[in-house]
Amino acid sequence: MSRRIATNKSFPTEAEKNLNNTQKGKLLFTMLRGRMCAFFIQEDRLKAVQVLEEASGKIGAIYIAKVKNIVKNIEACFVEIADGEICFLPLKEASTAFLVNRTADGRLLEGDEVLVQVTRDAQKNKQASVTTKISLANDAFALSLGDSRIGYSSKLSKEQKHRIADWLEHNHIMKNDHLCKLTDTEGSEAKLPDISTGLVVRTLSKELTPEALSEAWTQLKTNWSSLLQTACHRTCFSCLVEPPAGFVTVLEHLVYNYEYEEILTDDATLYQQLRNYCEKKLSSHSVRLYEDTNFSLSKLYSLETKLDTALNTRIWLKSGGYLVIEPTEALTVIDVNSGKYEAKKSNAETFFTINQEAAQEVALQLRLRNLSGIIIVDFINMESKEQQLALLEQLKAAVRIDKQRVTVVDMTPLGLVEITRKKSHKTVREQF
């Protein structure tokens, strides 16, 4: 006996199942393993995953902190941003410090009250990190202390950069705007340091008209001035800018790093938050509520399986080779193996082909797993210097799209490639 199942517009279609037919990906928000997570899926592969930590994450928050002690032998100091919450601050940033208790002189002293922004949450036995290079941003621009240059997103074409540069020149942006020369309520500038301010033109600026650019600039400049003015009159340990909501952090990260055609969630409350945010900030991105109770969002995109792969130490390549990724306390080691690869080519050509595919996969795994610090990649040995140099250039090109700073240092005499990557949030393994 058969029964009829009611049609639901969210039921998985053949087009949705055949994800390989689309170049752009999908951004999914759903509960998995007891946590609300964001998954970026492209060509049926998991390219990014992040747990939404609404309560604990403080990255982006701005505080008035107090310098507790200075450790000169490591060129750093430790500052307190709240009652008993100690953070790490490099002393090399003293020249950009915005002090609120005395006139700045390029030094940081114990007891100083300084404006800081959280750049990394506390992880394992490491304290959170902060910076004095305060930054504020909106869709079009970002302002930051300590840099007088104007920079452009690498995602902008030459034509787009020239168009926006002409607009900046025409409107005298960053020339007549004395962003740090503010006065307090008594008309005094004694407490305010003469710190340069830099500007970055962000990716979404390419979609804005000149009128919208003007509006975005005026809004950001107003917020910037208000922040510095407020800092001069608030008490120590005050939080001047709250950290963004978890989904906002994920969106801002993925919007500037990946192209996706749709945001999909099965959580009604989060759906409304996403929709309101995207209508205000990201008008070109659609948000859909997945409501099919017969076939979950997690099963539709095989998220459990994809997450298991992202947590596995072995990653198979299409050629039949594979990577073994082993994180340790000091560094991460990635070993490249030929595995099941079979070809009639010479060993030199075979190894070079596998290494080329492995270089692309290494770059992807660095982003997906959020690996950081020192990474050592043991590629299959190649005797040809030309092939070694070509592989290094290919690896450098592959990591260039990473939002975090990645440096491919060199290949050692033993054939080990040294990589460093800046750390931000927790690795996927730490999150789960």
C-alpha positions as CSV (number, residue, x, y, z in Angstrom):
1,M,0.0,0.0,0.0
2,S,1.4,3.4,-1.0
3,R,0.7,6.7,0.5
4,R,1.0,10.2,-1.0
5,I,3.5,12.5,0.5
6,A,2.7,16.2,0.4
7,T,5.0,18.3,-1.9
8,N,7.2,20.8,0.0
9,K,9.1,23.5,-1.9
10,S,12.2,22.8,0.2
11,F,12.3,19.1,-0.6
12,P,15.7,18.2,-2.2
13,T,15.5,18.5,-6.0
14,E,17.8,16.8,-8.5
15,A,19.4,20.2,-9.0
16,E,20.2,20.5,-5.3
17,K,21.6,17.0,-5.1
18,N,23.9,17.6,-8.1
19,L,25.9,20.2,-6.5
20,N,28.8,19.8,-8.9
21,N,26.9,21.7,-11.5
22,T,27.3,25.1,-9.8
23,Q,30.4,27.2,-9.5
24,K,29.2,29.2,-6.6
25,G,28.6,27.6,-3.3
26,K,26.0,27.6,-0.5
27,L,26.3,28.9,3.0
28,L,24.5,26.7,5.5
29,F,23.6,27.4,9.1
30,T,22.3,24.4,11.0
31,M,22.7,22.5,14.3
32,L,25.3,19.7,14.2
33,R,26.7,17.7,17.2
34,G,24.9,20.0,19.6
35,R,26.2,23.3,18.1
36,M,25.0,25.9,15.7
37,C,27.5,25.8,12.8
38,A,28.1,27.5,9.5
39,F,29.2,25.4,6.5
40,F,30.4,26.6,3.2
41,I,29.8,23.9,0.5
42,Q,31.1,24.3,-3.1
43,E,31.2,21.6,-5.8
44,D,30.0,19.1,-3.1
45,R,33.1,19.8,-1.0
46,L,33.3,21.4,2.4
47,K,35.4,24.5,2.0
48,A,34.9,26.2,5.4
49,V,33.2,25.4,8.7
50,Q,32.9,27.4,11.9
51,V,31.0,27.0,15.2
52,L,29.0,30.1,16.1
53,E,30.2,31.0,19.6
54,E,27.8,33.7,20.6
55,A,28.7,34.0,24.2
56,S,32.5,33.4,24.4
57,G,34.0,35.0,21.3
58,K,35.4,38.5,21.8
59,I,37.3,39.1,18.5
60,G,36.7,42.6,17.3
61,A,35.7,44.0,20.7
62,I,37.3,47.3,21.7
63,Y,38.2,48.0,25.4
64,I,40.0,50.5,27.5
65,A,42.7,48.3,29.0
66,K,45.2,48.7,31.8
67,V,48.9,47.7,31.3
68,K,49.6,45.3,34.2
69,N,53.2,44.3,33.6
70,I,55.9,44.6,30.9
71,V,58.2,41.7,30.0
72,K,61.0,43.2,28.0
73,N,62.8,40.0,27.2
74,I,59.9,38.9,25.0
75,E,59.1,42.4,23.8
76,A,55.5,42.3,25.1
77,C,53.3,43.4,27.9
78,F,50.2,42.1,29.5
79,V,47.0,44.2,29.7
80,E,43.8,43.7,31.6
81,I,40.6,44.3,29.6
82,A,38.1,43.3,32.3
83,D,38.2,42.1,35.9
84,G,41.0,39.5,35.9
85,E,41.0,39.0,32.1
86,I,44.6,39.3,31.0
87,C,45.6,39.6,27.3
88,F,48.9,39.7,25.4
89,L,50.1,42.9,23.6
90,P,53.4,43.2,21.6
91,L,55.5,46.2,22.7
92,K,56.3,47.0,19.1
93,E,52.8,48.5,18.9
94,A,53.6,51.2,21.5
95,S,54.0,53.9,18.8
96,T,50.3,53.4,17.7
97,A,48.9,53.3,21.3
98,F,46.0,55.6,22.0
99,L,46.5,56.4,25.6
100,V,43.7,58.0,27.6
101,N,45.5,58.7,31.0
102,R,48.5,60.7,29.8
103,T,50.2,62.2,26.8
104,A,51.5,59.6,24.4
105,D,55.3,59.5,24.0
106,G,55.9,56.2,22.1
107,R,56.2,54.1,25.2
108,L,53.9,51.8,27.2
109,L,54.3,52.0,31.0
110,E,52.7,49.9,33.8
111,G,49.5,51.5,34.8
112,D,48.8,53.1,31.4
113,E,45.2,53.0,30.1
114,V,45.2,52.2,26.4
115,L,42.6,51.5,23.7
116,V,42.9,47.9,22.5
117,Q,41.0,45.6,20.2
118,V,40.8,41.8,20.6
119,T,42.4,40.0,17.7
120,R,42.4,36.4,19.0
121,D,40.4,34.6,21.7
122,A,42.1,32.7,24.5
123,Q,43.0,29.2,23.3
124,K,44.2,26.2,25.4
125,N,46.8,27.6,27.7
126,K,47.4,30.8,25.7
127,Q,45.9,34.1,26.6
128,A,43.8,36.2,24.2
129,S,45.8,38.7,22.0
130,V,45.0,42.4,21.5
131,T,46.3,45.1,19.3
132,T,46.5,48.9,19.6
133,K,45.9,49.2,15.8
134,I,42.3,49.8,16.3
135,S,40.1,49.4,13.3
136,L,36.4,50.1,12.4
137,A,34.8,49.0,9.2
138,N,31.6,49.0,7.2
139,D,30.7,47.5,3.8
140,A,32.8,49.9,1.8
141,F,35.8,51.0,3.9
142,A,37.9,50.2,7.0
143,L,39.8,52.8,9.1
144,S,42.8,51.8,11.3
145,L,45.2,53.5,13.6
146,G,48.9,53.4,12.9
147,D,49.0,53.4,9.1
148,S,48.7,56.4,6.8
149,R,48.4,54.4,3.5
150,I,45.3,53.7,1.4
151,G,44.9,50.1,0.5
152,Y,42.6,48.1,-1.7
153,S,41.0,44.7,-1.5
154,S,42.8,42.1,-3.6
155,K,39.4,41.1,-4.9
156,L,39.0,44.4,-6.7
157,S,40.0,44.6,-10.4
158,K,42.4,47.2,-11.7
159,E,39.4,49.1,-13.3
160,Q,37.5,49.1,-10.0
161,K,40.5,50.3,-8.1
162,H,41.1,53.1,-10.5
163,R,37.4,54.1,-10.4
164,I,37.4,54.3,-6.6
165,A,40.8,56.0,-6.4
166,D,39.5,58.7,-8.7
167,W,36.4,59.1,-6.4
168,L,38.7,59.4,-3.3
169,E,40.9,62.0,-5.1
170,H,37.9,64.0,-6.3
171,N,36.4,64.1,-2.8
172,H,39.7,64.7,-1.0
173,I,39.2,61.6,1.2
174,M,42.0,61.2,3.7
175,K,43.5,64.5,2.8
176,N,41.4,67.0,4.6
177,D,40.0,64.6,7.1
178,H,42.0,65.0,10.4
179,L,40.6,61.8,11.9
180,C,42.8,61.8,15.0
181,K,43.0,65.5,15.7
182,L,39.9,65.7,17.9
183,T,39.1,68.0,20.8
184,D,37.6,67.0,24.1
185,T,34.8,68.8,25.9
186,E,37.2,71.5,27.2
187,G,38.7,72.1,23.8
188,S,42.0,70.4,24.7
189,E,44.0,68.1,22.5
190,A,46.7,67.3,25.1
191,K,45.7,63.7,25.7
192,L,45.3,62.7,22.1
193,P,48.4,61.3,20.2
194,D,49.2,62.3,16.7
195,I,48.7,58.9,15.2
196,S,48.3,58.4,11.5
197,T,45.1,56.7,10.2
198,G,45.0,54.3,7.3
199,L,42.1,53.5,4.9
200,V,41.3,50.2,3.2
201,V,38.8,50.0,0.4
202,R,36.8,46.8,0.8
203,T,35.4,44.4,-1.7
204,L,31.8,45.4,-1.5
205,S,32.7,48.9,-2.5
206,K,32.6,47.8,-6.1
207,E,28.9,47.4,-5.9
208,L,28.2,50.9,-4.6
209,T,27.3,54.1,-6.5
210,P,29.3,57.3,-5.8
211,E,26.3,58.5,-3.6
212,A,26.4,55.3,-1.6
213,L,30.2,55.5,-1.2
214,S,29.8,59.1,0.2
215,E,27.2,57.9,2.6
216,A,29.4,55.0,3.8
217,W,32.4,57.2,4.2
218,T,30.4,59.8,6.2
219,Q,29.0,57.1,8.5
220,L,32.3,55.5,9.1
221,K,34.1,58.8,9.8
222,T,31.4,59.7,12.3
223,N,31.6,56.4,14.1
224,W,35.4,56.7,14.2
225,S,35.4,60.2,15.7
226,S,32.7,59.1,18.2
227,L,34.8,56.1,19.3
228,L,38.0,58.2,20.0
229,Q,36.0,60.9,21.7
230,T,34.2,58.4,23.9
231,A,37.4,56.7,24.8
232,C,38.7,59.9,26.4
233,H,35.8,60.1,28.9
234,R,35.2,56.5,29.8
235,T,36.6,54.6,32.7
236,C,39.2,51.8,32.5
237,F,37.9,48.3,31.5
238,S,35.0,49.9,29.6
239,C,33.9,47.9,26.4
240,L,33.4,50.6,23.8
241,V,32.6,48.3,20.9
242,E,30.9,44.9,21.5
243,P,32.0,41.9,19.5
244,P,29.7,41.1,16.5
245,A,27.2,38.3,16.7
246,G,28.5,34.9,15.7
247,F,26.7,34.7,12.4
248,V,27.9,38.3,11.5
249,T,31.5,37.2,12.0
250,V,31.0,34.2,9.7
251,L,29.2,36.2,7.0
252,E,31.9,38.9,7.0
253,H,34.6,36.2,6.7
254,L,32.9,34.3,3.9
255,V,31.6,37.2,1.9
256,Y,35.1,38.4,1.2
257,N,36.6,35.0,0.6
258,Y,34.1,33.0,-1.3
259,E,31.3,33.4,-3.8
260,Y,28.0,31.8,-2.8
261,E,24.6,32.0,-4.4
262,E,22.4,31.4,-1.3
263,I,22.3,31.3,2.5
264,L,20.3,28.5,3.8
265,T,19.2,27.7,7.4
266,D,16.6,25.4,9.1
267,D,16.5,27.6,12.3
268,A,13.5,30.0,12.1
269,T,15.0,32.5,14.6
270,L,18.4,32.6,13.0
271,Y,16.7,32.9,9.6
272,Q,15.0,36.1,10.6
273,Q,18.3,37.5,11.9
274,L,20.1,36.6,8.8
275,R,17.4,38.0,6.6
276,N,17.4,41.3,8.4
277,Y,21.2,41.6,8.3
278,C,21.4,40.7,4.6
279,E,18.6,43.1,3.6
280,K,20.5,45.9,5.4
281,K,24.1,44.9,4.5
282,L,24.2,42.4,1.7
283,S,21.3,43.1,-0.6
284,S,22.6,40.8,-3.3
285,H,22.5,37.7,-1.2
286,S,19.3,35.7,-0.8
287,V,18.4,33.9,2.4
288,R,16.1,30.9,2.5
289,L,14.4,29.0,5.4
290,Y,14.7,25.2,4.9
291,E,11.5,23.7,6.2
292,D,11.4,20.1,5.1
293,T,11.0,17.8,8.1
294,N,11.3,14.6,6.0
295,F,14.9,15.2,4.9
296,S,17.1,17.3,7.1
297,L,19.5,20.0,5.9
298,S,22.4,18.0,7.4
299,K,21.5,14.9,5.5
300,L,20.8,16.8,2.2
301,Y,24.4,18.0,2.2
302,S,26.0,15.0,4.1
303,L,27.4,17.4,6.6
304,E,28.3,14.7,9.1
305,T,30.4,12.9,6.5
306,K,32.0,16.1,5.3
307,L,32.9,17.1,8.9
308,D,34.4,13.7,9.6
309,T,36.6,14.2,6.6
310,A,37.7,17.6,7.8
311,L,38.7,16.1,11.1
312,N,40.4,13.0,9.6
313,T,44.2,12.9,9.5
314,R,44.1,11.4,6.0
315,I,42.9,13.3,2.9
316,W,42.7,11.4,-0.4
317,L,43.5,13.2,-3.7
318,K,41.7,12.6,-7.0
319,S,45.0,11.1,-8.4
320,G,45.0,8.4,-5.8
321,G,47.7,10.1,-3.6
322,Y,46.9,11.3,-0.2
323,L,47.9,13.7,2.6
324,V,48.5,12.9,6.2
325,I,47.9,15.9,8.5
326,E,49.3,15.6,12.0
327,P,49.0,18.6,14.4
328,T,51.4,18.7,17.3
329,E,51.9,21.2,20.2
330,A,54.7,23.0,18.3
331,L,53.8,22.7,14.7
332,T,51.6,20.9,12.1
333,V,53.2,18.3,9.8
334,I,51.7,17.4,6.4
335,D,53.0,14.4,4.6
336,V,52.4,13.8,0.9
337,N,52.2,10.2,-0.3
338,S,51.8,8.7,-3.8
339,G,49.2,6.1,-2.5
340,K,47.3,4.4,-5.3
341,Y,48.5,6.6,-8.1
342,E,49.4,4.7,-11.2
343,A,50.8,6.1,-14.4
344,K,53.0,5.2,-17.3
345,K,55.0,8.3,-16.9
346,S,58.5,8.4,-15.4
347,N,58.8,8.7,-11.6
348,A,59.9,12.3,-11.8
349,E,56.8,13.3,-13.8
350,T,54.6,11.2,-11.5
351,F,55.8,12.7,-8.3
352,F,55.6,16.2,-9.8
353,T,51.9,15.6,-10.8
354,I,51.0,14.4,-7.3
355,N,52.8,17.3,-5.7
356,Q,51.0,19.8,-7.8
357,E,47.6,18.4,-6.8
358,A,48.8,18.2,-3.2
359,A,49.8,21.9,-3.2
360,Q,46.3,22.9,-4.1
361,E,44.9,20.6,-1.4
362,V,47.3,21.9,1.2
363,A,46.1,25.5,0.6
364,L,42.5,24.4,1.0
365,Q,43.1,22.4,4.2
366,L,44.9,25.3,5.8
367,R,41.8,27.4,5.4
368,L,39.3,24.7,6.1
369,R,41.0,23.5,9.3
370,N,42.3,26.9,10.2
371,L,45.8,25.5,10.7
372,S,48.2,28.2,11.9
373,G,51.7,28.7,13.3
374,I,54.4,26.6,11.7
375,I,53.4,24.1,9.1
376,I,55.9,21.7,7.5
377,V,54.9,20.0,4.3
378,D,56.9,16.9,3.2
379,F,56.3,16.7,-0.5
380,I,57.4,13.7,-2.5
381,N,61.1,14.1,-3.3
382,M,61.9,15.8,-6.6
383,E,65.5,16.0,-7.9
384,S,64.7,18.6,-10.5
385,K,65.4,22.2,-9.2
386,E,63.1,23.5,-11.9
387,Q,60.2,21.4,-10.6
388,Q,60.9,22.4,-7.0
389,L,60.8,26.1,-7.9
390,A,57.6,25.5,-10.0
391,L,56.0,23.7,-7.0
392,L,56.8,26.5,-4.6
393,E,55.4,29.1,-7.0
394,Q,52.2,27.1,-7.4
395,L,51.9,26.8,-3.6
396,K,52.4,30.5,-3.1
397,A,49.7,31.3,-5.7
398,A,47.3,28.8,-4.0
399,V,47.6,30.4,-0.5
400,R,47.3,33.9,-1.9
401,I,43.5,33.9,-1.6
402,D,43.7,33.1,2.1
403,K,42.3,35.9,4.3
404,Q,44.9,35.1,7.0
405,R,48.5,36.0,6.4
406,V,50.3,33.0,4.9
407,T,54.0,32.9,4.1
408,V,55.6,30.1,2.1
409,V,59.1,30.4,3.5
410,D,61.3,28.0,1.4
411,M,62.1,24.4,0.7
412,T,64.9,23.0,2.9
413,P,67.7,20.8,1.6
414,L,65.7,17.8,2.8
415,G,62.8,18.8,0.6
416,L,60.5,20.1,3.4
417,V,58.5,23.2,2.7
418,E,58.2,25.6,5.5
419,I,54.9,27.6,5.9
420,T,53.7,30.0,8.5
421,R,50.1,31.1,8.9
422,K,48.6,33.8,11.3
423,K,46.3,32.4,14.0
424,S,42.9,33.8,14.5
425,H,40.1,31.6,15.8
426,K,40.2,28.0,16.9
427,T,41.0,25.1,14.5
428,V,38.2,22.9,13.4
429,R,39.5,20.1,15.7
430,E,39.5,22.5,18.7
431,Q,36.0,23.7,17.9
432,F,34.5,20.2,17.9
